[in-house]
Amino acid sequence: MPITNTEYCQVLSNVRAVILDARCKPEPETNRGRILVYWSIGKAMNVRISWGDKFIPSLARDIQAEFPGEKGYSARNLGYMRKFATLFPEVDVMQAPLSDLSWYHHQALMDKTADLARYIWYAEQTAENGWTRDDLVHLIETGLFERQAARARAIIERKHRHRNRANSFTTP
């Protein structure tokens, strides 16, 4: 079903309100503030499952016309916002460690992780270890999650073997 002008104008109005509201907040330029704004914009775009190919480029063009000179509202970035809001449909995205990461880190996580469990694991590790975005990408591409999971399985298996061996000595 094609988008109606009324539906488009409503989404544009909602996005405009999010941006204007963010300007009045004390922390709009912090990671947390930016993440919330981008999540809110993504959520506004997600009121409909499918908009068509021209929706995001049109929205980006209209936002940029309304807020000239402001960065972060390209079609590509709006696509990330929509994906981010899809991954995290509730505002719990504002909980650490997700709110501690830069938007640049989140873009890498969206591009490089296969599922939400990996996304959250890498986000936690990034926040805990202070990884740069480039560190994060390298560690994802070299399979750190998989190596850590294999290591954990090996430790558990060793414990079971050790326990079974100890039980075999005590059982007559």
LONURO-734357 format. One record per residue: residue in one letter; x, y, z of N, C-alpha, C, O in turn. Coordinates in steps of 0.001 Angstrom, whole numbers, plus 500000, padded with zeros to 6 digits. Layout:
<pts>
+--------+--------+--------+--------+--------+--------+--------+--------+--------+--------+--------+--------+--------+
| residu |    n.u |    n.v |    n.w |   ca.u |   ca.v |   ca.w |    c.u |    c.v |    c.w |    o.u |    o.v |    o.w |
+--------+--------+--------+--------+--------+--------+--------+--------+--------+--------+--------+--------+--------+
|      A |      X |      Y |      Z |      X |      Y |      Z |      X |      Y |      Z |      X |      Y |      Z |
...
+--------+--------+--------+--------+--------+--------+--------+--------+--------+--------+--------+--------+--------+
</pts>
This chain:
<pts>
+--------+--------+--------+--------+--------+--------+--------+--------+--------+--------+--------+--------+--------+
| residu |    n.u |    n.v |    n.w |   ca.u |   ca.v |   ca.w |    c.u |    c.v |    c.w |    o.u |    o.v |    o.w |
+--------+--------+--------+--------+--------+--------+--------+--------+--------+--------+--------+--------+--------+
|      M | 500843 | 498817 | 500000 | 500000 | 500000 | 500000 | 500887 | 501244 | 500000 | 501745 | 501381 | 500872 |
|      P | 500703 | 502140 | 499055 | 501540 | 503331 | 498979 | 501308 | 504262 | 500170 | 500227 | 504308 | 500758 |
|      I | 502356 | 504991 | 500494 | 502274 | 505947 | 501597 | 501419 | 507143 | 501179 | 501475 | 507600 | 500038 |
|      T | 500639 | 507628 | 502117 | 499848 | 508819 | 501827 | 500612 | 510043 | 502301 | 501476 | 509955 | 503174 |
|      N | 500288 | 511156 | 501728 | 500926 | 512414 | 502106 | 500669 | 512714 | 503589 | 501538 | 513249 | 504278 |
|      T | 499491 | 512373 | 504066 | 499151 | 512604 | 505468 | 500042 | 511774 | 506390 | 500537 | 512278 | 507398 |
|      E | 500244 | 510500 | 506044 | 501119 | 509640 | 506858 | 502544 | 510171 | 506878 | 503185 | 510218 | 507927 |
|      Y | 503029 | 510568 | 505717 | 504388 | 511090 | 505628 | 504521 | 512367 | 506462 | 505480 | 512519 | 507218 |
|      C | 503584 | 513256 | 506327 | 503627 | 514517 | 507079 | 503571 | 514270 | 508581 | 504195 | 514996 | 509354 |
|      Q | 502832 | 513258 | 508994 | 502762 | 512930 | 510421 | 504120 | 512443 | 510936 | 504557 | 512852 | 512012 |
|      V | 504786 | 511574 | 510173 | 506111 | 511093 | 510570 | 507087 | 512264 | 510595 | 507847 | 512411 | 511552 |
|      L | 507077 | 513091 | 509566 | 507967 | 514254 | 509522 | 507718 | 515173 | 510715 | 508662 | 515684 | 511317 |
|      S | 506460 | 515381 | 511052 | 506113 | 516212 | 512207 | 506639 | 515603 | 513518 | 507147 | 516316 | 514384 |
|      N | 506510 | 514284 | 513645 | 507005 | 513605 | 514851 | 508527 | 513698 | 514955 | 509067 | 513927 | 516037 |
|      V | 509210 | 513520 | 513834 | 510668 | 513616 | 513826 | 511101 | 515039 | 514147 | 512032 | 515247 | 514926 |
|      R | 510441 | 516000 | 513560 | 510728 | 517417 | 513843 | 510583 | 517697 | 515339 | 511425 | 518375 | 515929 |
|      A | 509521 | 517177 | 515951 | 509294 | 517388 | 517384 | 510410 | 516768 | 518218 | 510838 | 517356 | 519212 |
|      V | 510884 | 515591 | 517825 | 511984 | 514933 | 518549 | 513241 | 515803 | 518487 | 513914 | 516004 | 519497 |
|      I | 513548 | 516313 | 517303 | 514753 | 517133 | 517133 | 514644 | 518434 | 517925 | 515592 | 518831 | 518602 |
|      L | 513502 | 519089 | 517844 | 513317 | 520344 | 518588 | 513362 | 520112 | 520091 | 513929 | 520917 | 520829 |
|      D | 512776 | 519030 | 520538 | 512797 | 518699 | 521963 | 514233 | 518435 | 522433 | 514621 | 518834 | 523531 |
|      A | 514999 | 517768 | 521598 | 516387 | 517453 | 521960 | 517221 | 518721 | 522110 | 518138 | 518769 | 522931 |
|      R | 516914 | 519724 | 521338 | 517652 | 520996 | 521429 | 517481 | 521654 | 522797 | 518347 | 522405 | 523245 |
|      C | 516366 | 521369 | 523450 | 516078 | 521988 | 524751 | 516628 | 521193 | 525926 | 516612 | 521668 | 527062 |
|      K | 517110 | 520001 | 525661 | 517615 | 519136 | 526735 | 519023 | 519564 | 527128 | 519770 | 520094 | 526305 |
|      P | 519386 | 519330 | 528395 | 520724 | 519726 | 528838 | 521851 | 518879 | 528262 | 522997 | 519328 | 528243 |
|      E | 521563 | 517675 | 527793 | 522633 | 516794 | 527312 | 522408 | 516259 | 525906 | 522614 | 515067 | 525675 |
|      P | 521988 | 517106 | 524945 | 521696 | 516558 | 523624 | 522916 | 516061 | 522880 | 522784 | 515219 | 521992 |
|      E | 524096 | 516550 | 523209 | 525292 | 516158 | 522473 | 526067 | 515029 | 523145 | 527086 | 514594 | 522608 |
|      T | 525624 | 514549 | 524286 | 526281 | 513407 | 524903 | 525873 | 512145 | 524152 | 524890 | 512150 | 523410 |
|      N | 526621 | 511075 | 524342 | 526248 | 509808 | 523710 | 524830 | 509432 | 524085 | 524030 | 509065 | 523225 |
|      R | 524515 | 509523 | 525373 | 523188 | 509150 | 525862 | 522098 | 509990 | 525186 | 521077 | 509458 | 524751 |
|      G | 522322 | 511290 | 525103 | 521337 | 512172 | 524476 | 521152 | 511866 | 523009 | 520024 | 511803 | 522520 |
|      R | 522255 | 511675 | 522303 | 522193 | 511382 | 520875 | 521512 | 510031 | 520634 | 520681 | 509904 | 519735 |
|      I | 521863 | 509028 | 521437 | 521261 | 507700 | 521274 | 519740 | 507791 | 521449 | 518988 | 507200 | 520674 |
|      L | 519297 | 508521 | 522455 | 517855 | 508653 | 522689 | 517166 | 509363 | 521527 | 516089 | 508946 | 521100 |
|      V | 517771 | 510421 | 521016 | 517189 | 511138 | 519879 | 517103 | 510210 | 518664 | 516062 | 510125 | 518012 |
|      Y | 518196 | 509522 | 518368 | 518210 | 508650 | 517197 | 517239 | 507485 | 517361 | 516585 | 507083 | 516398 |
|      W | 517142 | 506942 | 518569 | 516182 | 505868 | 518819 | 514751 | 506389 | 518616 | 513920 | 505720 | 518003 |
|      S | 514479 | 507586 | 519136 | 513136 | 508178 | 519021 | 512762 | 508435 | 517562 | 511621 | 508213 | 517158 |
|      I | 513726 | 508903 | 516781 | 513471 | 509117 | 515354 | 513216 | 507775 | 514672 | 512296 | 507654 | 513864 |
|      G | 514023 | 506775 | 514993 | 513807 | 505436 | 514426 | 512436 | 504895 | 514780 | 511756 | 504298 | 513946 |
|      K | 512037 | 505110 | 516024 | 510718 | 504634 | 516452 | 509604 | 505356 | 515688 | 508606 | 504742 | 515309 |
|      A | 509779 | 506645 | 515467 | 508778 | 507404 | 514698 | 508666 | 506869 | 513272 | 507572 | 506819 | 512708 |
|      M | 509799 | 506470 | 512690 | 509768 | 505908 | 511334 | 509166 | 504505 | 511320 | 508631 | 504072 | 510299 |
|      N | 509247 | 503802 | 512426 | 508794 | 502407 | 512480 | 507302 | 502253 | 512752 | 506838 | 501142 | 513008 |
|      V | 506556 | 503327 | 512701 | 505110 | 503191 | 512914 | 504462 | 502395 | 511787 | 503327 | 501931 | 511901 |
|      R | 505193 | 502254 | 510723 | 504700 | 501476 | 509583 | 505805 | 500521 | 509151 | 506973 | 500905 | 509104 |
|      I | 505450 | 499305 | 508843 | 506431 | 498272 | 508479 | 507189 | 498650 | 507205 | 508418 | 498590 | 507169 |
|      S | 506469 | 499029 | 506185 | 507098 | 499282 | 504891 | 506661 | 500636 | 504355 | 505468 | 500927 | 504263 |
|      W | 507632 | 501450 | 504008 | 507337 | 502780 | 503485 | 507616 | 502884 | 501994 | 507049 | 503747 | 501325 |
|      G | 508446 | 502056 | 501478 | 508850 | 502187 | 500079 | 510258 | 502761 | 499989 | 510804 | 503280 | 500962 |
|      D | 510823 | 502654 | 498808 | 512223 | 503007 | 498594 | 512533 | 504495 | 498754 | 513656 | 504851 | 499111 |
|      K | 511587 | 505343 | 498506 | 511850 | 506783 | 498514 | 511591 | 507445 | 499869 | 511901 | 508621 | 500056 |
|      F | 511031 | 506697 | 500800 | 510658 | 507292 | 502087 | 511854 | 507874 | 502836 | 511848 | 509054 | 503188 |
|      I | 512880 | 507059 | 503081 | 514011 | 507527 | 503888 | 514770 | 508656 | 503182 | 515077 | 509656 | 503831 |
|      P | 515086 | 508547 | 501887 | 515750 | 509688 | 501231 | 514908 | 510973 | 501271 | 515446 | 512066 | 501447 |
|      S | 513594 | 510834 | 501108 | 512714 | 512013 | 501164 | 512712 | 512618 | 502564 | 512777 | 513837 | 502724 |
|      L | 512636 | 511757 | 503574 | 512637 | 512237 | 504953 | 513963 | 512933 | 505274 | 513975 | 513986 | 505910 |
|      A | 515066 | 512349 | 504836 | 516376 | 512960 | 505068 | 516445 | 514336 | 504414 | 516911 | 515295 | 505029 |
|      R | 515989 | 514435 | 503185 | 516004 | 515714 | 502465 | 515150 | 516760 | 503189 | 515555 | 517915 | 503312 |
|      D | 513971 | 516355 | 503665 | 513085 | 517307 | 504343 | 513645 | 517735 | 505706 | 513524 | 518898 | 506090 |
|      I | 514247 | 516807 | 506421 | 514846 | 517154 | 507717 | 516020 | 518109 | 507507 | 516159 | 519098 | 508227 |
|      Q | 516860 | 517810 | 506519 | 518011 | 518666 | 506245 | 517578 | 520054 | 505787 | 518245 | 521041 | 506095 |
|      A | 516470 | 520141 | 505057 | 515951 | 521449 | 504638 | 515424 | 522227 | 505838 | 515581 | 523446 | 505918 |
|      E | 514803 | 521518 | 506761 | 514235 | 522175 | 507945 | 515304 | 522556 | 508968 | 515167 | 523550 | 509681 |
|      F | 516366 | 521759 | 509033 | 517446 | 521991 | 510001 | 518780 | 522080 | 509267 | 519637 | 521211 | 509426 |
|      P | 518959 | 523124 | 508468 | 520199 | 523218 | 507692 | 521416 | 523335 | 508603 | 521385 | 524000 | 509638 |
|      G | 522473 | 522676 | 508188 | 523710 | 522740 | 508957 | 523812 | 521718 | 510069 | 524899 | 521498 | 510604 |
|      E | 522703 | 521086 | 510431 | 522760 | 520052 | 511462 | 523185 | 518743 | 510821 | 522721 | 518374 | 509742 |
|      K | 524063 | 518064 | 511502 | 524593 | 516806 | 510978 | 523851 | 515628 | 511603 | 523230 | 515758 | 512658 |
|      G | 523924 | 514487 | 510941 | 523367 | 513261 | 511498 | 522042 | 512831 | 510912 | 521469 | 511835 | 511354 |
|      Y | 521538 | 513562 | 509921 | 520223 | 513238 | 509386 | 520276 | 512833 | 507917 | 519346 | 513103 | 507158 |
|      S | 521364 | 512186 | 507523 | 521471 | 511664 | 506154 | 520539 | 510463 | 506005 | 520066 | 509891 | 506987 |
|      A | 520295 | 510103 | 504760 | 519452 | 508922 | 504505 | 520093 | 507682 | 505125 | 519405 | 506848 | 505713 |
|      R | 521389 | 507570 | 504992 | 522085 | 506406 | 505557 | 521906 | 506341 | 507075 | 521618 | 505280 | 507630 |
|      N | 522078 | 507476 | 507732 | 521958 | 507495 | 509187 | 520510 | 507265 | 509626 | 520268 | 506620 | 510646 |
|      L | 519553 | 507786 | 508866 | 518146 | 507506 | 509188 | 517859 | 506005 | 509076 | 517076 | 505461 | 509855 |
|      G | 518488 | 505348 | 508118 | 518341 | 503897 | 508001 | 518868 | 503191 | 509241 | 518258 | 502237 | 509725 |
|      Y | 520009 | 503664 | 509760 | 520545 | 503100 | 511002 | 519584 | 503356 | 512170 | 519373 | 502475 | 513003 |
|      M | 519010 | 504544 | 512230 | 518084 | 504866 | 513324 | 516888 | 503919 | 513306 | 516440 | 503430 | 514342 |
|      R | 516394 | 503681 | 512114 | 515242 | 502775 | 511976 | 515612 | 501358 | 512411 | 514848 | 500694 | 513111 |
|      K | 516792 | 500904 | 511989 | 517255 | 499567 | 512363 | 517468 | 499476 | 513873 | 517110 | 498476 | 514494 |
|      F | 518048 | 500518 | 514458 | 518301 | 500558 | 515897 | 516991 | 500453 | 516683 | 516900 | 499699 | 517651 |
|      A | 515994 | 501205 | 516263 | 514695 | 501156 | 516945 | 514007 | 499807 | 516748 | 513229 | 499377 | 517599 |
|      T | 514286 | 499148 | 515646 | 513750 | 497806 | 515415 | 514426 | 496799 | 516342 | 513763 | 495932 | 516912 |
|      L | 515755 | 496915 | 516491 | 516496 | 496013 | 517380 | 516073 | 496181 | 518833 | 515990 | 495211 | 519586 |
|      F | 515809 | 497424 | 519212 | 515463 | 497746 | 520599 | 514126 | 498489 | 520618 | 514101 | 499718 | 520684 |
|      P | 513016 | 497751 | 520562 | 511712 | 498403 | 520450 | 511280 | 499158 | 521710 | 510375 | 499989 | 521655 |
|      E | 511915 | 498874 | 522823 | 511568 | 499577 | 524065 | 512689 | 500539 | 524435 | 513817 | 500399 | 523962 |
|      V | 512379 | 501503 | 525271 | 513349 | 502530 | 525637 | 514460 | 501992 | 526551 | 515314 | 502762 | 526992 |
|      D | 514461 | 500683 | 526841 | 515515 | 500097 | 527670 | 516890 | 500220 | 527011 | 517911 | 499890 | 527614 |
|      V | 516899 | 500693 | 525782 | 518169 | 500954 | 525107 | 518960 | 502017 | 525859 | 520168 | 502146 | 525656 |
|      M | 518313 | 502760 | 526703 | 518989 | 503822 | 527440 | 519713 | 503291 | 528673 | 520329 | 504066 | 529405 |
|      Q | 519650 | 502018 | 528905 | 520385 | 501408 | 530006 | 521830 | 501178 | 529582 | 522126 | 500921 | 528415 |
|      A | 522718 | 501279 | 530565 | 524118 | 500959 | 530282 | 524176 | 499485 | 529937 | 523363 | 498735 | 530475 |
|      P | 525040 | 499022 | 529112 | 526119 | 499731 | 528440 | 525703 | 500369 | 527120 | 526494 | 501104 | 526527 |
|      L | 524482 | 500111 | 526640 | 524095 | 500614 | 525327 | 524147 | 502134 | 525247 | 524544 | 502686 | 524221 |
|      S | 523754 | 502806 | 526307 | 523750 | 504263 | 526275 | 525142 | 504852 | 526480 | 525341 | 506049 | 526277 |
|      D | 526101 | 504029 | 526878 | 527468 | 504512 | 527091 | 528281 | 504563 | 525802 | 529312 | 505232 | 525747 |
|      L | 527833 | 503872 | 524783 | 528590 | 503787 | 523537 | 528259 | 504946 | 522611 | 527179 | 505533 | 522684 |
|      S | 529199 | 505260 | 521747 | 528949 | 506289 | 520736 | 528045 | 505725 | 519639 | 527918 | 504511 | 519481 |
|      W | 527431 | 506623 | 518898 | 526599 | 506201 | 517773 | 527455 | 505461 | 516746 | 526984 | 504531 | 516092 |
|      Y | 528703 | 505874 | 516610 | 529642 | 505239 | 515690 | 529858 | 503773 | 516076 | 529945 | 502910 | 515202 |
|      H | 529947 | 503486 | 517380 | 530046 | 502101 | 517859 | 528770 | 501326 | 517492 | 528835 | 500189 | 517024 |
|      H | 527615 | 501959 | 517711 | 526345 | 501283 | 517409 | 526225 | 500969 | 515920 | 525722 | 499910 | 515546 |
|      Q | 526686 | 501887 | 515069 | 526644 | 501608 | 513638 | 527482 | 500368 | 513311 | 527055 | 499515 | 512531 |
|      A | 528656 | 500271 | 513899 | 529516 | 499102 | 513674 | 528830 | 497834 | 514170 | 528873 | 496802 | 513500 |
|      L | 528202 | 497904 | 515333 | 527504 | 496733 | 515876 | 526359 | 496304 | 514959 | 526154 | 495110 | 514737 |
|      M | 525616 | 497273 | 514428 | 524518 | 496929 | 513522 | 525034 | 496298 | 512234 | 524411 | 495390 | 511684 |
|      D | 526172 | 496785 | 511761 | 526737 | 496259 | 510519 | 527393 | 494893 | 510694 | 527360 | 494068 | 509780 |
|      K | 527982 | 494651 | 511851 | 528892 | 493511 | 511987 | 528369 | 492342 | 512817 | 528908 | 491241 | 512714 |
|      T | 527344 | 492542 | 513629 | 526881 | 491431 | 514458 | 525695 | 490733 | 513800 | 524884 | 491350 | 513110 |
|      A | 525624 | 489428 | 514037 | 524611 | 488601 | 513379 | 523288 | 488563 | 514133 | 522245 | 488302 | 513534 |
|      D | 523319 | 488819 | 515436 | 522092 | 488733 | 516211 | 522189 | 489631 | 517445 | 523246 | 490180 | 517757 |
|      L | 521063 | 489762 | 518132 | 520981 | 490669 | 519274 | 521871 | 490225 | 520427 | 522434 | 491070 | 521123 |
|      A | 522011 | 488923 | 520648 | 522871 | 488439 | 521738 | 524311 | 488882 | 521525 | 524965 | 489342 | 522462 |
|      R | 524806 | 488750 | 520309 | 526177 | 489188 | 520007 | 526291 | 490706 | 520131 | 527271 | 491220 | 520670 |
|      Y | 525294 | 491408 | 519634 | 525280 | 492875 | 519713 | 525453 | 493310 | 521174 | 526327 | 494118 | 521487 |
|      I | 524628 | 492775 | 522049 | 524679 | 493174 | 523461 | 525985 | 492732 | 524111 | 526560 | 493483 | 524898 |
|      W | 526466 | 491528 | 523800 | 527723 | 491051 | 524377 | 528874 | 491976 | 523983 | 529671 | 492383 | 524828 |
|      Y | 528954 | 492300 | 522701 | 530022 | 493202 | 522251 | 529850 | 494600 | 522843 | 530847 | 495248 | 523161 |
|      A | 528633 | 495076 | 523000 | 528403 | 496385 | 523620 | 528900 | 496386 | 525062 | 529566 | 497325 | 525497 |
|      E | 528570 | 495319 | 525800 | 529035 | 495206 | 527187 | 530555 | 495180 | 527261 | 531156 | 495868 | 528087 |
|      Q | 531173 | 494386 | 526395 | 532634 | 494277 | 526394 | 533286 | 495603 | 525999 | 534322 | 495975 | 526549 |
|      T | 532688 | 496303 | 525060 | 533225 | 497597 | 524619 | 533173 | 498604 | 525754 | 534148 | 499311 | 526007 |
|      A | 532035 | 498670 | 526438 | 531904 | 499612 | 527555 | 532877 | 499250 | 528682 | 533508 | 500130 | 529269 |
|      E | 532991 | 497968 | 528977 | 533849 | 497514 | 530069 | 535333 | 497715 | 529761 | 536113 | 498061 | 530648 |
|      N | 535718 | 497499 | 528511 | 537139 | 497522 | 528151 | 537591 | 498802 | 527447 | 538780 | 498972 | 527178 |
|      G | 536669 | 499686 | 527152 | 537028 | 500945 | 526514 | 537534 | 500813 | 525089 | 538408 | 501567 | 524659 |
|      W | 536981 | 499849 | 524355 | 537424 | 499628 | 522988 | 537041 | 500797 | 522091 | 535965 | 501377 | 522241 |
|      T | 537913 | 501137 | 521170 | 537563 | 502089 | 520128 | 536652 | 501384 | 519131 | 536469 | 500168 | 519197 |
|      R | 536097 | 502134 | 518231 | 535251 | 501545 | 517202 | 536073 | 500599 | 516331 | 535599 | 499528 | 515951 |
|      D | 537302 | 500996 | 516017 | 538156 | 500133 | 515196 | 538531 | 498854 | 515933 | 538578 | 497783 | 515327 |
|      D | 538802 | 498954 | 517247 | 539056 | 497759 | 518058 | 537849 | 496824 | 517989 | 537982 | 495619 | 517771 |
|      L | 536686 | 497407 | 518179 | 535442 | 496635 | 518172 | 535260 | 495889 | 516850 | 534973 | 494692 | 516844 |
|      V | 535424 | 496587 | 515752 | 535259 | 495954 | 514439 | 536258 | 494815 | 514271 | 535895 | 493731 | 513815 |
|      H | 537503 | 495057 | 514636 | 538532 | 494014 | 514517 | 538161 | 492784 | 515347 | 538280 | 491655 | 514873 |
|      L | 537717 | 493003 | 516575 | 537392 | 491880 | 517458 | 536157 | 491113 | 516977 | 536079 | 489895 | 517142 |
|      I | 535203 | 491814 | 516390 | 534040 | 491131 | 515813 | 534482 | 490306 | 514613 | 534118 | 489137 | 514483 |
|      E | 535272 | 490923 | 513735 | 535694 | 490237 | 512511 | 536612 | 489047 | 512786 | 536684 | 488119 | 511981 |
|      T | 537311 | 489072 | 513914 | 538181 | 487939 | 514248 | 537490 | 486927 | 515158 | 538126 | 485984 | 515628 |
|      G | 536194 | 487112 | 515409 | 535396 | 486109 | 516105 | 535618 | 486002 | 517608 | 535609 | 484898 | 518154 |
|      L | 535818 | 487132 | 518287 | 536042 | 487074 | 519734 | 534883 | 486403 | 520465 | 535110 | 485589 | 521361 |
|      F | 533664 | 486725 | 520101 | 532494 | 486140 | 520759 | 532540 | 484616 | 520667 | 532345 | 483915 | 521659 |
|      E | 532796 | 484128 | 519482 | 532830 | 482679 | 519264 | 533982 | 482038 | 520041 | 533822 | 480960 | 520614 |
|      R | 535150 | 482706 | 520059 | 536289 | 482164 | 520806 | 535996 | 482133 | 522304 | 536349 | 481171 | 522987 |
|      Q | 535360 | 483165 | 522810 | 535020 | 483202 | 524236 | 533987 | 482132 | 524573 | 534070 | 481493 | 525622 |
|      A | 533024 | 481940 | 523690 | 532006 | 480900 | 523915 | 532651 | 479523 | 523913 | 532318 | 478683 | 524749 |
|      A | 533574 | 479280 | 522978 | 534266 | 477982 | 522919 | 535111 | 477779 | 524170 | 535172 | 476674 | 524709 |
|      R | 535751 | 478827 | 524624 | 536573 | 478739 | 525838 | 535698 | 478407 | 527051 | 536066 | 477574 | 527879 |
|      A | 534557 | 479054 | 527148 | 533646 | 478795 | 528269 | 533148 | 477349 | 528231 | 533061 | 476694 | 529269 |
|      R | 532819 | 476850 | 527027 | 532375 | 475452 | 526906 | 533487 | 474499 | 527331 | 533223 | 473505 | 528008 |
|      A | 534728 | 474791 | 526942 | 535860 | 473926 | 527306 | 536069 | 473901 | 528812 | 536374 | 472848 | 529373 |
|      I | 535911 | 475035 | 529472 | 536068 | 475094 | 530934 | 534986 | 474261 | 531606 | 535261 | 473519 | 532550 |
|      I | 533765 | 474384 | 531121 | 532655 | 473613 | 531697 | 532879 | 472121 | 531490 | 532654 | 471322 | 532399 |
|      E | 533318 | 471752 | 530306 | 533590 | 470331 | 530031 | 534699 | 469801 | 530939 | 534597 | 468682 | 531443 |
|      R | 535743 | 470577 | 531153 | 536835 | 470152 | 532051 | 536327 | 469967 | 533471 | 536699 | 469010 | 534150 |
|      K | 535479 | 470883 | 533918 | 534916 | 470756 | 535272 | 534092 | 469483 | 535389 | 534175 | 468782 | 536398 |
|      H | 533297 | 469176 | 534364 | 532482 | 467956 | 534391 | 533360 | 466711 | 534386 | 533098 | 465764 | 535128 |
|      R | 534393 | 466706 | 533559 | 535310 | 465559 | 533532 | 535995 | 465395 | 534882 | 536131 | 464279 | 535385 |
|      H | 536421 | 466502 | 535464 | 537093 | 466454 | 536765 | 536125 | 465948 | 537847 | 536501 | 465139 | 538695 |
|      R | 534903 | 466423 | 537807 | 533895 | 466000 | 538781 | 533585 | 464516 | 538599 | 533481 | 463779 | 539579 |
|      N | 533438 | 464077 | 537349 | 533158 | 462660 | 537084 | 534314 | 461773 | 537534 | 534099 | 460687 | 538073 |
|      R | 535538 | 462239 | 537311 | 536708 | 461473 | 537739 | 536752 | 461398 | 539252 | 537050 | 460344 | 539813 |
|      A | 536456 | 462516 | 539924 | 536467 | 462520 | 541391 | 535371 | 461601 | 541939 | 535579 | 460910 | 542936 |
|      N | 534201 | 461597 | 541282 | 533106 | 460717 | 541717 | 533457 | 459252 | 541501 | 533035 | 458400 | 542282 |
|      S | 534216 | 458944 | 540466 | 534552 | 457549 | 540201 | 535503 | 456984 | 541277 | 535524 | 455776 | 541512 |
|      F | 536279 | 457855 | 541923 | 537153 | 457402 | 542984 | 536417 | 457176 | 544297 | 536833 | 456355 | 545114 |
|      T | 535328 | 457904 | 544498 | 534595 | 457785 | 545759 | 533474 | 456779 | 545691 | 532949 | 456375 | 546729 |
|      T | 533089 | 456362 | 544500 | 531987 | 455413 | 544337 | 532548 | 453995 | 544319 | 533416 | 453696 | 543499 |
|      P | 532068 | 453097 | 545218 | 532574 | 451721 | 545245 | 532142 | 450909 | 544043 | 532494 | 449735 | 543933 |
+--------+--------+--------+--------+--------+--------+--------+--------+--------+--------+--------+--------+--------+
</pts>
